[in-house]
């Protein structure tokens, strides 16, 4: 069944385990963990500087690690570390009015986030609802064990 549903931010109980860029390259870090799980990684650019940023993989948690000094209010550009494609999408942040970035999920879903440091506007869209909810339930059960 192909159904699209947008889910509001929860308490960090849904984990991105298979995030990718628009070209299909994995954004999941092979070495950096946040909250004990593989972080979502991206190349970050700001004011002519470039580095790496690692985002917490739990939807609704906003912690990150970055090898550049960034501060609340900074607007960053995110790119795939494998191919360099921009993660920006046409959706505008409803608070900041700037283009959001997207992490693509299996089966056509995606997580969108605002690239302004400190803005917590983001959304999760699931396209194949039955499959995604079953996968999340299995992952949630493993976490609690």
Secondary structure, DSSP 4 states (H G I P E B T S, - for coil): --B-EEE---SS-EE--S-B-TT--B-EEEEEEETTEEEEEEEEEETTEEEEEEE-SEET---EEESS---TT-B-EEE-TTT--B-EEEEEPTTT-SEEEEEE-GGG-EEEE--BTT---EEEEESBHHHHHHHHHHHHHHHH-
